[in-house]
Amino acid sequence: YLVSHDLHDVTLVGHSYGSTVVGAAMQAGPRRADDLVLLGSPGVLADRVGELGLSGRHTYVGEAALDPIADTGVFGADPGDRGFGATRIRVDAAPGRPWPDAIIAAHSHYFDPGSESLRNIARVVVVRGSDVTRPGATS
């Protein structure tokens, strides 16, 4: 997704392999995004956030517990690892799902209406990234 609320602030939001596409685009240049949101990512073709051309203050990553795609590192380092350097956000995708549905649901519910994940995405898009909630925090 490409989100622009005015002529100066552009946020790229990539889910799953879409985050890999975002990573490739940011490395291909020219870089025109001000903020990135990477969700359930199998990797962004980079080992550190700096390779994407933005700082960790402008690169946000969310990974739901039990998401089978996140943490794989198939396409570079896992952007959810602290060493990658992105700002980790709370997502709580598909809470309360019974096992084994929780595994599939974890990767599919980042955009659920009313979810903390969607609220955090919105905070970044409206240039309130400093207000995102972090993993382990309550909203």
N, CA, C and O atoms as CSV, one atom per row, in Angstrom:
chain,resi,resn,atom,element,x,y,z
A,1,TYR,N,N,0.834,-1.173,0.000
A,1,TYR,CA,C,0.000,0.000,0.000
A,1,TYR,C,C,0.873,1.228,0.000
A,1,TYR,O,O,1.923,1.251,0.643
A,2,LEU,N,N,0.447,2.254,-0.719
A,2,LEU,CA,C,1.110,3.550,-0.705
A,2,LEU,C,C,0.110,4.526,-0.128
A,2,LEU,O,O,-0.993,4.677,-0.654
A,3,VAL,N,N,0.489,5.186,0.947
A,3,VAL,CA,C,-0.415,6.116,1.591
A,3,VAL,C,C,0.264,7.474,1.631
A,3,VAL,O,O,1.395,7.594,2.102
A,4,SER,N,N,-0.421,8.497,1.140
A,4,SER,CA,C,0.107,9.848,1.190
A,4,SER,C,C,-1.015,10.774,1.631
A,4,SER,O,O,-2.028,10.894,0.941
A,5,HIS,N,N,-0.844,11.436,2.785
A,5,HIS,CA,C,-1.903,12.322,3.238
A,5,HIS,C,C,-1.654,13.765,2.853
A,5,HIS,O,O,-2.542,14.599,3.027
A,6,ASP,N,N,-0.506,14.083,2.349
A,6,ASP,CA,C,-0.251,15.386,1.738
A,6,ASP,C,C,0.934,15.225,0.789
A,6,ASP,O,O,1.401,14.108,0.572
A,7,LEU,N,N,1.408,16.290,0.242
A,7,LEU,CA,C,2.466,16.195,-0.757
A,7,LEU,C,C,3.830,15.861,-0.172
A,7,LEU,O,O,4.771,15.589,-0.917
A,8,HIS,N,N,3.947,15.877,1.148
A,8,HIS,CA,C,5.268,15.706,1.744
A,8,HIS,C,C,5.473,14.414,2.517
A,8,HIS,O,O,6.615,13.995,2.705
A,9,ASP,N,N,4.420,13.778,2.966
A,9,ASP,CA,C,4.568,12.579,3.782
A,9,ASP,C,C,3.993,11.366,3.062
A,9,ASP,O,O,2.795,11.299,2.786
A,10,VAL,N,N,4.859,10.421,2.769
A,10,VAL,CA,C,4.451,9.195,2.082
A,10,VAL,C,C,4.843,8.016,2.953
A,10,VAL,O,O,5.984,7.906,3.403
A,11,THR,N,N,3.869,7.128,3.185
A,11,THR,CA,C,4.111,5.924,3.971
A,11,THR,C,C,3.873,4.713,3.091
A,11,THR,O,O,2.825,4.604,2.455
A,12,LEU,N,N,4.837,3.798,3.046
A,12,LEU,CA,C,4.654,2.522,2.372
A,12,LEU,C,C,4.335,1.478,3.425
A,12,LEU,O,O,5.039,1.366,4.429
A,13,VAL,N,N,3.267,0.708,3.198
A,13,VAL,CA,C,2.859,-0.352,4.107
A,13,VAL,C,C,2.944,-1.658,3.332
A,13,VAL,O,O,2.289,-1.821,2.302
A,14,GLY,N,N,3.753,-2.589,3.831
A,14,GLY,CA,C,3.906,-3.877,3.164
A,14,GLY,C,C,3.601,-5.017,4.115
A,14,GLY,O,O,4.154,-5.094,5.212
A,15,HIS,N,N,2.713,-5.901,3.681
A,15,HIS,CA,C,2.361,-7.079,4.471
A,15,HIS,C,C,2.903,-8.314,3.783
A,15,HIS,O,O,2.783,-8.443,2.564
A,16,SER,N,N,3.492,-9.218,4.530
A,16,SER,CA,C,3.992,-10.480,4.024
A,16,SER,C,C,5.006,-10.226,2.905
A,16,SER,O,O,5.960,-9.472,3.095
A,17,TYR,N,N,4.806,-10.841,1.758
A,17,TYR,CA,C,5.756,-10.643,0.659
A,17,TYR,C,C,5.679,-9.229,0.100
A,17,TYR,O,O,6.579,-8.797,-0.620
A,18,GLY,N,N,4.611,-8.506,0.425
A,18,GLY,CA,C,4.536,-7.084,0.074
A,18,GLY,C,C,5.617,-6.289,0.782
A,18,GLY,O,O,6.089,-5.279,0.259
A,19,SER,N,N,6.014,-6.736,1.971
A,19,SER,CA,C,7.106,-6.057,2.669
A,19,SER,C,C,8.428,-6.281,1.941
A,19,SER,O,O,9.303,-5.415,1.950
A,20,THR,N,N,8.568,-7.445,1.312
A,20,THR,CA,C,9.770,-7.726,0.519
A,20,THR,C,C,9.819,-6.786,-0.682
A,20,THR,O,O,10.884,-6.280,-1.038
A,21,VAL,N,N,8.676,-6.557,-1.298
A,21,VAL,CA,C,8.589,-5.617,-2.428
A,21,VAL,C,C,8.939,-4.207,-1.961
A,21,VAL,O,O,9.653,-3.485,-2.656
A,22,VAL,N,N,8.444,-3.813,-0.798
A,22,VAL,CA,C,8.779,-2.501,-0.245
A,22,VAL,C,C,10.287,-2.393,-0.045
A,22,VAL,O,O,10.884,-1.373,-0.390
A,23,GLY,N,N,10.907,-3.425,0.506
A,23,GLY,CA,C,12.351,-3.419,0.701
A,23,GLY,C,C,13.106,-3.289,-0.609
A,23,GLY,O,O,14.073,-2.533,-0.700
A,24,ALA,N,N,12.667,-4.023,-1.625
A,24,ALA,CA,C,13.318,-3.936,-2.939
A,24,ALA,C,C,13.168,-2.539,-3.523
A,24,ALA,O,O,14.122,-1.988,-4.073
A,25,ALA,N,N,11.978,-1.967,-3.407
A,25,ALA,CA,C,11.733,-0.624,-3.951
A,25,ALA,C,C,12.584,0.423,-3.247
A,25,ALA,O,O,13.116,1.329,-3.889
A,26,MET,N,N,12.714,0.305,-1.940
A,26,MET,CA,C,13.501,1.286,-1.198
A,26,MET,C,C,14.988,1.203,-1.539
A,26,MET,O,O,15.704,2.200,-1.438
A,27,GLN,N,N,15.452,0.029,-1.938
A,27,GLN,CA,C,16.859,-0.118,-2.293
A,27,GLN,C,C,17.132,0.199,-3.753
A,27,GLN,O,O,18.275,0.455,-4.132
A,28,ALA,N,N,16.081,0.184,-4.583
A,28,ALA,CA,C,16.257,0.458,-6.009
A,28,ALA,C,C,16.387,1.942,-6.288
A,28,ALA,O,O,16.961,2.337,-7.303
A,29,GLY,N,N,15.856,2.775,-5.387
A,29,GLY,CA,C,15.935,4.225,-5.525
A,29,GLY,C,C,15.117,4.736,-6.693
A,29,GLY,O,O,14.733,3.920,-7.531
A,30,PRO,N,N,14.824,5.998,-6.815
A,30,PRO,CA,C,15.030,6.959,-5.735
A,30,PRO,C,C,14.057,6.703,-4.598
A,30,PRO,O,O,12.942,6.229,-4.815
A,31,ARG,N,N,14.486,7.018,-3.394
A,31,ARG,CA,C,13.663,6.762,-2.207
A,31,ARG,C,C,12.723,7.942,-1.983
A,31,ARG,O,O,13.155,9.065,-1.723
A,32,ARG,N,N,11.449,7.660,-2.090
A,32,ARG,CA,C,10.471,8.733,-1.933
A,32,ARG,C,C,9.537,8.520,-0.747
A,32,ARG,O,O,8.612,9.309,-0.552
A,33,ALA,N,N,9.749,7.503,0.026
A,33,ALA,CA,C,8.903,7.261,1.195
A,33,ALA,C,C,9.519,7.907,2.426
A,33,ALA,O,O,10.737,7.921,2.600
A,34,ASP,N,N,8.653,8.440,3.271
A,34,ASP,CA,C,9.096,9.037,4.530
A,34,ASP,C,C,9.054,8.038,5.677
A,34,ASP,O,O,9.836,8.130,6.624
A,35,ASP,N,N,8.125,7.072,5.584
A,35,ASP,CA,C,7.960,6.068,6.626
A,35,ASP,C,C,7.616,4.732,5.984
A,35,ASP,O,O,7.017,4.679,4.910
A,36,LEU,N,N,8.008,3.648,6.662
A,36,LEU,CA,C,7.678,2.296,6.230
A,36,LEU,C,C,6.993,1.568,7.373
A,36,LEU,O,O,7.348,1.748,8.538
A,37,VAL,N,N,5.995,0.733,7.032
A,37,VAL,CA,C,5.383,-0.172,7.987
A,37,VAL,C,C,5.474,-1.565,7.370
A,37,VAL,O,O,4.932,-1.809,6.292
A,38,LEU,N,N,6.155,-2.468,8.051
A,38,LEU,CA,C,6.393,-3.825,7.560
A,38,LEU,C,C,5.700,-4.795,8.506
A,38,LEU,O,O,5.968,-4.799,9.707
A,39,LEU,N,N,4.814,-5.613,7.966
A,39,LEU,CA,C,3.981,-6.493,8.791
A,39,LEU,C,C,4.128,-7.942,8.362
A,39,LEU,O,O,4.017,-8.246,7.174
A,40,GLY,N,N,4.376,-8.842,9.305
A,40,GLY,CA,C,4.474,-10.265,8.991
A,40,GLY,C,C,5.473,-10.546,7.897
A,40,GLY,O,O,5.191,-11.319,6.982
A,41,SER,N,N,6.627,-9.937,7.974
A,41,SER,CA,C,7.610,-9.947,6.890
A,41,SER,C,C,8.521,-11.173,6.882
A,41,SER,O,O,9.037,-11.577,7.924
A,42,PRO,N,N,8.718,-11.774,5.679
A,42,PRO,CA,C,9.707,-12.838,5.542
A,42,PRO,C,C,11.105,-12.282,5.232
A,42,PRO,O,O,12.036,-13.040,4.961
A,43,GLY,N,N,11.238,-10.952,5.275
A,43,GLY,CA,C,12.503,-10.283,4.979
A,43,GLY,C,C,12.311,-9.201,3.942
A,43,GLY,O,O,11.377,-9.248,3.141
A,44,VAL,N,N,13.204,-8.223,3.963
A,44,VAL,CA,C,13.087,-7.075,3.069
A,44,VAL,C,C,14.333,-6.885,2.199
A,44,VAL,O,O,14.610,-5.784,1.722
A,45,LEU,N,N,15.078,-7.976,2.004
A,45,LEU,CA,C,16.283,-7.953,1.162
A,45,LEU,C,C,17.364,-7.041,1.725
A,45,LEU,O,O,18.176,-6.490,0.982
A,46,ALA,N,N,17.365,-6.888,3.038
A,46,ALA,CA,C,18.356,-6.050,3.713
A,46,ALA,C,C,18.703,-6.686,5.050
A,46,ALA,O,O,17.908,-7.432,5.623
A,47,ASP,N,N,19.894,-6.385,5.537
A,47,ASP,CA,C,20.324,-6.904,6.833
A,47,ASP,C,C,20.119,-5.913,7.975
A,47,ASP,O,O,20.062,-6.299,9.142
A,48,ARG,N,N,20.007,-4.622,7.621
A,48,ARG,CA,C,19.808,-3.569,8.621
A,48,ARG,C,C,18.907,-2.488,8.041
A,48,ARG,O,O,18.855,-2.288,6.827
A,49,VAL,N,N,18.208,-1.803,8.917
A,49,VAL,CA,C,17.256,-0.784,8.500
A,49,VAL,C,C,17.912,0.298,7.632
A,49,VAL,O,O,17.271,0.813,6.716
A,50,GLY,N,N,19.157,0.648,7.898
A,50,GLY,CA,C,19.842,1.681,7.121
A,50,GLY,C,C,19.930,1.377,5.640
A,50,GLY,O,O,20.003,2.297,4.826
A,51,GLU,N,N,19.923,0.101,5.273
A,51,GLU,CA,C,19.975,-0.275,3.859
A,51,GLU,C,C,18.694,0.106,3.119
A,51,GLU,O,O,18.662,0.125,1.889
A,52,LEU,N,N,17.640,0.409,3.876
A,52,LEU,CA,C,16.386,0.837,3.271
A,52,LEU,C,C,16.332,2.351,3.087
A,52,LEU,O,O,15.373,2.882,2.526
A,53,GLY,N,N,17.356,3.033,3.557
A,53,GLY,CA,C,17.439,4.472,3.355
A,53,GLY,C,C,16.719,5.303,4.395
A,53,GLY,O,O,16.641,6.524,4.261
A,54,LEU,N,N,16.194,4.672,5.424
A,54,LEU,CA,C,15.509,5.394,6.497
A,54,LEU,C,C,16.074,4.938,7.834
A,54,LEU,O,O,16.700,3.882,7.933
A,55,SER,N,N,15.847,5.741,8.848
A,55,SER,CA,C,16.282,5.352,10.181
A,55,SER,C,C,15.239,4.450,10.824
A,55,SER,O,O,14.138,4.283,10.299
A,56,GLY,N,N,15.590,3.881,11.949
A,56,GLY,CA,C,14.655,3.064,12.707
A,56,GLY,C,C,13.480,3.857,13.234
A,56,GLY,O,O,12.429,3.285,13.526
A,57,ARG,N,N,13.638,5.165,13.360
A,57,ARG,CA,C,12.528,6.027,13.798
A,57,ARG,C,C,11.457,6.165,12.721
A,57,ARG,O,O,10.342,6.599,13.012
A,58,HIS,N,N,11.777,5.807,11.501
A,58,HIS,CA,C,10.816,5.930,10.393
A,58,HIS,C,C,10.513,4.585,9.742
A,58,HIS,O,O,9.884,4.530,8.685
A,59,THR,N,N,10.956,3.511,10.367
A,59,THR,CA,C,10.696,2.162,9.868
A,59,THR,C,C,10.086,1.359,11.013
A,59,THR,O,O,10.715,1.152,12.050
A,60,TYR,N,N,8.851,0.912,10.806
A,60,TYR,CA,C,8.083,0.226,11.848
A,60,TYR,C,C,7.821,-1.205,11.405
A,60,TYR,O,O,7.518,-1.462,10.240
A,61,VAL,N,N,7.941,-2.122,12.338
A,61,VAL,CA,C,7.723,-3.530,12.015
A,61,VAL,C,C,6.821,-4.173,13.059
A,61,VAL,O,O,6.995,-3.982,14.262
A,62,GLY,N,N,5.847,-4.944,12.563
A,62,GLY,CA,C,4.957,-5.670,13.452
A,62,GLY,C,C,4.931,-7.141,13.091
A,62,GLY,O,O,4.825,-7.507,11.920
A,63,GLU,N,N,5.030,-7.978,14.108
A,63,GLU,CA,C,4.977,-9.430,13.913
A,63,GLU,C,C,4.063,-10.030,14.966
A,63,GLU,O,O,4.329,-9.924,16.164
A,64,ALA,N,N,2.994,-10.655,14.519
A,64,ALA,CA,C,2.088,-11.317,15.453
A,64,ALA,C,C,2.745,-12.581,15.999
A,64,ALA,O,O,3.487,-13.270,15.299
A,65,ALA,N,N,2.456,-12.866,17.255
A,65,ALA,CA,C,2.921,-14.130,17.834
A,65,ALA,C,C,2.348,-15.275,17.009
A,65,ALA,O,O,1.181,-15.233,16.617
A,66,LEU,N,N,3.130,-16.260,16.752
A,66,LEU,CA,C,2.757,-17.460,15.978
A,66,LEU,C,C,2.641,-17.223,14.475
A,66,LEU,O,O,2.250,-18.140,13.753
A,67,ASP,N,N,2.964,-16.033,13.978
A,67,ASP,CA,C,2.915,-15.797,12.528
A,67,ASP,C,C,3.968,-16.688,11.872
A,67,ASP,O,O,5.157,-16.537,12.154
A,68,PRO,N,N,3.554,-17.619,10.997
A,68,PRO,CA,C,4.513,-18.561,10.420
A,68,PRO,C,C,5.425,-17.952,9.352
A,68,PRO,O,O,6.445,-18.549,9.007
A,69,ILE,N,N,5.082,-16.793,8.831
A,69,ILE,CA,C,5.890,-16.152,7.790
A,69,ILE,C,C,6.951,-15.240,8.417
A,69,ILE,O,O,8.115,-15.254,8.017
A,70,ALA,N,N,6.527,-14.450,9.404
A,70,ALA,CA,C,7.483,-13.586,10.106
A,70,ALA,C,C,8.513,-14.479,10.779
A,70,ALA,O,O,8.213,-15.620,11.130
A,71,ASP,N,N,9.679,-13.986,10.954
A,71,ASP,CA,C,10.800,-14.701,11.589
A,71,ASP,C,C,11.487,-15.704,10.671
A,71,ASP,O,O,12.471,-16.317,11.085
A,72,THR,N,N,11.014,-15.898,9.446
A,72,THR,CA,C,11.670,-16.880,8.586
A,72,THR,C,C,12.989,-16.362,8.036
A,72,THR,O,O,13.927,-17.138,7.850
A,73,GLY,N,N,13.077,-15.064,7.775
A,73,GLY,CA,C,14.312,-14.516,7.226
A,73,GLY,C,C,14.647,-15.063,5.849
A,73,GLY,O,O,15.817,-15.113,5.468
A,74,VAL,N,N,13.638,-15.471,5.105
A,74,VAL,CA,C,13.850,-16.040,3.775
A,74,VAL,C,C,14.462,-15.010,2.821
A,74,VAL,O,O,15.261,-15.357,1.951
A,75,PHE,N,N,14.082,-13.743,2.993
A,75,PHE,CA,C,14.543,-12.689,2.090
A,75,PHE,C,C,15.372,-11.661,2.848
A,75,PHE,O,O,15.060,-10.470,2.829
A,76,GLY,N,N,16.413,-12.113,3.507
A,76,GLY,CA,C,17.278,-11.230,4.283
A,76,GLY,C,C,16.966,-11.366,5.762
A,76,GLY,O,O,16.173,-12.213,6.175
A,77,ALA,N,N,17.593,-10.533,6.531
A,77,ALA,CA,C,17.411,-10.583,7.982
A,77,ALA,C,C,15.953,-10.336,8.341
A,77,ALA,O,O,15.218,-9.686,7.596
A,78,ASP,N,N,15.548,-10.857,9.480
A,78,ASP,CA,C,14.199,-10.631,9.982
A,78,ASP,C,C,14.103,-9.184,10.465
A,78,ASP,O,O,14.794,-8.813,11.414
A,79,PRO,N,N,13.257,-8.353,9.830
A,79,PRO,CA,C,13.165,-6.958,10.260
A,79,PRO,C,C,12.585,-6.791,11.657
A,79,PRO,O,O,12.663,-5.705,12.230
A,80,GLY,N,N,12.002,-7.853,12.216
A,80,GLY,CA,C,11.485,-7.803,13.573
A,80,GLY,C,C,12.536,-8.029,14.642
A,80,GLY,O,O,12.273,-7.793,15.821
A,81,ASP,N,N,13.723,-8.482,14.255
A,81,ASP,CA,C,14.809,-8.654,15.217
A,81,ASP,C,C,15.309,-7.283,15.676
A,81,ASP,O,O,15.417,-6.350,14.881
A,82,ARG,N,N,15.605,-7.183,16.943
A,82,ARG,CA,C,16.095,-5.903,17.483
A,82,ARG,C,C,17.335,-5.404,16.743
A,82,ARG,O,O,17.495,-4.201,16.537
A,83,GLY,N,N,18.206,-6.319,16.346
A,83,GLY,CA,C,19.425,-5.937,15.648
A,83,GLY,C,C,19.204,-5.317,14.287
A,83,GLY,O,O,20.094,-4.652,13.758
A,84,PHE,N,N,18.033,-5.522,13.711
A,84,PHE,CA,C,17.725,-4.917,12.412
A,84,PHE,C,C,17.620,-3.397,12.550
A,84,PHE,O,O,18.043,-2.655,11.663
A,85,GLY,N,N,17.057,-2.945,13.660
A,85,GLY,CA,C,17.040,-1.506,13.933
A,85,GLY,C,C,15.726,-0.791,13.699
A,85,GLY,O,O,15.673,0.430,13.848
A,86,ALA,N,N,14.667,-1.491,13.342
A,86,ALA,CA,C,13.373,-0.848,13.128
A,86,ALA,C,C,12.650,-0.670,14.464
A,86,ALA,O,O,12.991,-1.314,15.456
A,87,THR,N,N,11.671,0.192,14.476
A,87,THR,CA,C,10.818,0.376,15.634
A,87,THR,C,C,9.768,-0.719,15.638
A,87,THR,O,O,8.981,-0.833,14.698
A,88,ARG,N,N,9.751,-1.515,16.680
A,88,ARG,CA,C,8.787,-2.616,16.764
A,88,ARG,C,C,7.468,-2.095,17.317
A,88,ARG,O,O,7.444,-1.364,18.307
A,89,ILE,N,N,6.362,-2.481,16.663
A,89,ILE,CA,C,5.043,-2.037,17.086
A,89,ILE,C,C,4.190,-3.217,17.534
A,89,ILE,O,O,4.379,-4.348,17.087
A,90,ARG,N,N,3.265,-2.933,18.411
A,90,ARG,CA,C,2.331,-3.960,18.885
A,90,ARG,C,C,1.297,-4.221,17.790
A,90,ARG,O,O,0.780,-3.288,17.175
A,91,VAL,N,N,1.004,-5.492,17.557
A,91,VAL,CA,C,0.017,-5.833,16.537
A,91,VAL,C,C,-1.142,-6.646,17.072
A,91,VAL,O,O,-2.281,-6.397,16.676
A,92,ASP,N,N,-0.911,-7.599,17.946
A,92,ASP,CA,C,-1.988,-8.419,18.512
A,92,ASP,C,C,-2.979,-8.919,17.465
A,92,ASP,O,O,-4.190,-8.848,17.672
A,93,ALA,N,N,-2.481,-9.415,16.366
A,93,ALA,CA,C,-3.353,-9.908,15.302
A,93,ALA,C,C,-4.071,-11.177,15.747
A,93,ALA,O,O,-3.444,-12.104,16.261
A,94,ALA,N,N,-5.372,-11.216,15.551
A,94,ALA,CA,C,-6.228,-12.381,15.810
A,94,ALA,C,C,-6.096,-12.945,17.214
A,94,ALA,O,O,-5.869,-14.145,17.370
A,95,PRO,N,N,-6.231,-12.107,18.245
A,95,PRO,CA,C,-6.118,-12.642,19.598
A,95,PRO,C,C,-7.281,-13.581,19.919
A,95,PRO,O,O,-8.383,-13.426,19.394
A,96,GLY,N,N,-7.022,-14.534,20.769
A,96,GLY,CA,C,-8.067,-15.429,21.238
A,96,GLY,C,C,-8.451,-16.544,20.284
A,96,GLY,O,O,-9.429,-17.248,20.535
A,97,ARG,N,N,-7.722,-16.726,19.208
A,97,ARG,CA,C,-8.023,-17.823,18.280
A,97,ARG,C,C,-7.552,-19.133,18.869
A,97,ARG,O,O,-6.474,-19.182,19.462
A,98,PRO,N,N,-8.331,-20.205,18.723
A,98,PRO,CA,C,-7.906,-21.509,19.243
A,98,PRO,C,C,-6.819,-22.122,18.359
A,98,PRO,O,O,-6.718,-21.833,17.167
A,99,TRP,N,N,-6.025,-22.963,18.976
A,99,TRP,CA,C,-4.996,-23.708,18.257
A,99,TRP,C,C,-5.681,-24.741,17.388
A,99,TRP,O,O,-6.631,-25.337,17.897
A,100,PRO,N,N,-5.333,-25.033,16.159
A,100,PRO,CA,C,-4.230,-24.492,15.372
A,100,PRO,C,C,-4.631,-23.294,14.504
A,100,PRO,O,O,-3.803,-22.771,13.758
A,101,ASP,N,N,-5.896,-22.854,14.595
A,101,ASP,CA,C,-6.334,-21.702,13.797
A,101,ASP,C,C,-5.493,-20.464,14.075
A,101,ASP,O,O,-5.353,-19.606,13.203
A,102,ALA,N,N,-4.938,-20.359,15.264
A,102,ALA,CA,C,-4.153,-19.185,15.634
A,102,ALA,C,C,-2.957,-18.993,14.722
A,102,ALA,O,O,-2.557,-17.857,14.468
A,103,ILE,N,N,-2.379,-20.067,14.226
A,103,ILE,CA,C,-1.200,-19.944,13.360
A,103,ILE,C,C,-1.571,-19.286,12.040
A,103,ILE,O,O,-0.899,-18.352,11.603
A,104,ILE,N,N,-2.623,-19.757,11.406
A,104,ILE,CA,C,-3.054,-19.176,10.128
A,104,ILE,C,C,-3.590,-17.769,10.356
A,104,ILE,O,O,-3.279,-16.855,9.592
A,105,ALA,N,N,-4.385,-17.592,11.388
A,105,ALA,CA,C,-4.981,-16.291,11.670
A,105,ALA,C,C,-3.920,-15.239,11.979
A,105,ALA,O,O,-4.091,-14.069,11.638
A,106,ALA,N,N,-2.843,-15.638,12.612
A,106,ALA,CA,C,-1.807,-14.683,13.012
A,106,ALA,C,C,-1.255,-13.915,11.821
A,106,ALA,O,O,-0.912,-12.740,11.956
A,107,HIS,N,N,-1.164,-14.541,10.675
A,107,HIS,CA,C,-0.596,-13.875,9.499
A,107,HIS,C,C,-1.638,-13.096,8.698
A,107,HIS,O,O,-1.283,-12.326,7.805
A,108,SER,N,N,-2.895,-13.286,9.004
A,108,SER,CA,C,-3.953,-12.738,8.151
A,108,SER,C,C,-4.757,-11.600,8.761
A,108,SER,O,O,-5.672,-11.096,8.111
A,109,HIS,N,N,-4.457,-11.183,9.963
A,109,HIS,CA,C,-5.342,-10.234,10.635
A,109,HIS,C,C,-4.686,-8.916,11.049
A,109,HIS,O,O,-5.130,-8.286,12.009
A,110,TYR,N,N,-3.673,-8.505,10.365
A,110,TYR,CA,C,-3.011,-7.244,10.704
A,110,TYR,C,C,-3.890,-6.024,10.408
A,110,TYR,O,O,-3.701,-4.963,11.003
A,111,PHE,N,N,-4.841,-6.171,9.498
A,111,PHE,CA,C,-5.672,-5.044,9.082
A,111,PHE,C,C,-7.099,-5.132,9.625
A,111,PHE,O,O,-7.988,-4.443,9.123
A,112,ASP,N,N,-7.331,-5.955,10.630
A,112,ASP,CA,C,-8.676,-6.094,11.186
A,112,ASP,C,C,-9.171,-4.767,11.754
A,112,ASP,O,O,-8.431,-4.084,12.463
A,113,PRO,N,N,-10.421,-4.396,11.450
A,113,PRO,CA,C,-10.989,-3.180,12.040
A,113,PRO,C,C,-10.933,-3.244,13.564
A,113,PRO,O,O,-11.240,-4.274,14.165
A,114,GLY,N,N,-10.543,-2.143,14.170
A,114,GLY,CA,C,-10.481,-2.057,15.622
A,114,GLY,C,C,-9.270,-2.696,16.256
A,114,GLY,O,O,-9.135,-2.671,17.479
A,115,SER,N,N,-8.379,-3.272,15.460
A,115,SER,CA,C,-7.195,-3.940,16.017
A,115,SER,C,C,-6.114,-2.927,16.377
A,115,SER,O,O,-6.057,-1.836,15.811
A,116,GLU,N,N,-5.269,-3.298,17.316
A,116,GLU,CA,C,-4.142,-2.446,17.678
A,116,GLU,C,C,-3.177,-2.306,16.503
A,116,GLU,O,O,-2.539,-1.267,16.336
A,117,SER,N,N,-3.076,-3.332,15.709
A,117,SER,CA,C,-2.249,-3.274,14.512
A,117,SER,C,C,-2.715,-2.147,13.584
A,117,SER,O,O,-1.912,-1.322,13.149
A,118,LEU,N,N,-4.014,-2.121,13.286
A,118,LEU,CA,C,-4.548,-1.096,12.393
A,118,LEU,C,C,-4.413,0.295,13.005
A,118,LEU,O,O,-4.129,1.261,12.297
A,119,ARG,N,N,-4.615,0.401,14.313
A,119,ARG,CA,C,-4.429,1.700,14.969
A,119,ARG,C,C,-2.983,2.172,14.844
A,119,ARG,O,O,-2.737,3.354,14.603
A,120,ASN,N,N,-2.023,1.259,15.006
A,120,ASN,CA,C,-0.619,1.652,14.873
A,120,ASN,C,C,-0.263,2.039,13.443
A,120,ASN,O,O,0.496,2.985,13.231
A,121,ILE,N,N,-0.795,1.327,12.470
A,121,ILE,CA,C,-0.572,1.715,11.075
A,121,ILE,C,C,-1.086,3.132,10.858
A,121,ILE,O,O,-0.402,3.965,10.264
A,122,ALA,N,N,-2.292,3.397,11.342
A,122,ALA,CA,C,-2.883,4.729,11.185
A,122,ALA,C,C,-2.031,5.800,11.860
A,122,ALA,O,O,-1.874,6.895,11.320
A,123,ARG,N,N,-1.487,5.499,13.024
A,123,ARG,CA,C,-0.639,6.477,13.721
A,123,ARG,C,C,0.568,6.857,12.865
A,123,ARG,O,O,0.943,8.028,12.797
A,124,VAL,N,N,1.167,5.875,12.219
A,124,VAL,CA,C,2.323,6.165,11.363
A,124,VAL,C,C,1.894,6.997,10.157
A,124,VAL,O,O,2.557,7.973,9.804
A,125,VAL,N,N,0.794,6.613,9.532
A,125,VAL,CA,C,0.330,7.300,8.324
A,125,VAL,C,C,0.026,8.774,8.596
A,125,VAL,O,O,0.293,9.620,7.743
A,126,VAL,N,N,-0.522,9.092,9.755
A,126,VAL,CA,C,-0.852,10.490,10.060
A,126,VAL,C,C,0.293,11.199,10.788
A,126,VAL,O,O,0.087,12.212,11.457
A,127,VAL,N,N,1.501,10.648,10.645
A,127,VAL,CA,C,2.731,11.228,11.172
A,127,VAL,C,C,2.675,11.377,12.698
A,127,VAL,O,O,3.054,12.403,13.261
A,128,ARG,N,N,2.187,10.313,13.338
A,128,ARG,CA,C,2.196,10.239,14.795
A,128,ARG,C,C,2.908,8.956,15.218
A,128,ARG,O,O,2.490,8.279,16.157
A,129,GLY,N,N,3.982,8.638,14.514
A,129,GLY,CA,C,4.735,7.430,14.807
A,129,GLY,C,C,5.237,7.364,16.236
A,129,GLY,O,O,5.419,6.275,16.781
A,130,SER,N,N,5.463,8.514,16.846
A,130,SER,CA,C,5.918,8.515,18.239
A,130,SER,C,C,4.828,8.011,19.187
A,130,SER,O,O,5.111,7.715,20.348
A,131,ASP,N,N,3.590,7.911,18.707
A,131,ASP,CA,C,2.471,7.448,19.536
A,131,ASP,C,C,2.162,5.961,19.377
A,131,ASP,O,O,1.232,5.465,20.013
A,132,VAL,N,N,2.909,5.241,18.550
A,132,VAL,CA,C,2.618,3.811,18.375
A,132,VAL,C,C,2.801,3.087,19.693
A,132,VAL,O,O,3.614,3.481,20.529
A,133,THR,N,N,2.022,2.008,19.869
A,133,THR,CA,C,2.215,1.171,21.044
A,133,THR,C,C,3.242,0.096,20.694
A,133,THR,O,O,3.348,-0.335,19.546
A,134,ARG,N,N,3.980,-0.316,21.690
A,134,ARG,CA,C,5.054,-1.283,21.510
A,134,ARG,C,C,4.605,-2.655,21.974
A,134,ARG,O,O,3.654,-2.765,22.749
A,135,PRO,N,N,5.276,-3.710,21.511
A,135,PRO,CA,C,4.935,-5.060,21.982
A,135,PRO,C,C,5.000,-5.114,23.509
A,135,PRO,O,O,5.921,-4.582,24.130
A,136,GLY,N,N,4.005,-5.767,24.088
A,136,GLY,CA,C,3.946,-5.902,25.529
A,136,GLY,C,C,3.199,-4.772,26.226
A,136,GLY,O,O,2.859,-4.886,27.403
A,137,ALA,N,N,2.939,-3.670,25.497
A,137,ALA,CA,C,2.209,-2.543,26.094
A,137,ALA,C,C,0.710,-2.753,25.898
A,137,ALA,O,O,0.285,-3.498,25.014
A,138,THR,N,N,-0.056,-2.108,26.706
A,138,THR,CA,C,-1.509,-2.135,26.521
A,138,THR,C,C,-1.915,-0.823,25.861
A,138,THR,O,O,-1.293,0.218,26.071
A,139,SER,N,N,-2.977,-0.902,25.056
A,139,SER,CA,C,-3.388,0.315,24.332
A,139,SER,C,C,-4.237,1.220,25.185
A,139,SER,O,O,-4.663,2.280,24.727
